[in-house]
Amino acid sequence: MQQPGSCYFKATARPVAELLACPREVSDLLSAWARTVPFEHGDIVFRQGDACAGLYVVSDGRLLRRSDHGNARVSLGVTRPGELVELAAALGEPRHSYSLVGQGTGSLVLLPLHYLNRAFEACPALRMQLLEELAREVSRAYYASSLAREALMRHVGVF
């Protein structure tokens, strides 16, 4: 487990607390229980359908979001440092809606679900803030899929 006093922890967890904009006692709770999750190329951080362990924040490296539907695998995009990962699962959907696969070496910070829920109790505005971010994430994904669909339609001559 990453120790809260180490430089690496401070470099990754400090932006998390600032991003979540919660009171110091809540950010201290999250920082104390956050843990670093390293990954290598091809490592599966979590699988679609697995129980959610908490909220992940990408520290460094890139990961692929991948969804399996029957025999088809769909790439849902690549994460970047600073990104919150799988907000829907952390906010109440008990299972992951996609798999997360390493695309090189890197690490994430995991805010365990139990402590995240305690933070929500101490600071209810934090849950709303994350729900707002989830809504923006869904909106961006819808916009991106609309652009892709439009480009495909132009390519096949429908437009």
Helices and strands as residue ranges (DSSP letters): H 7-20, H 24-33, E 35-39, E 44-46, E 54-60, E 63-69, E 72-78, E 84-85, H 87-90, E 99-102, E 106-112, H 113-122, H 124-156
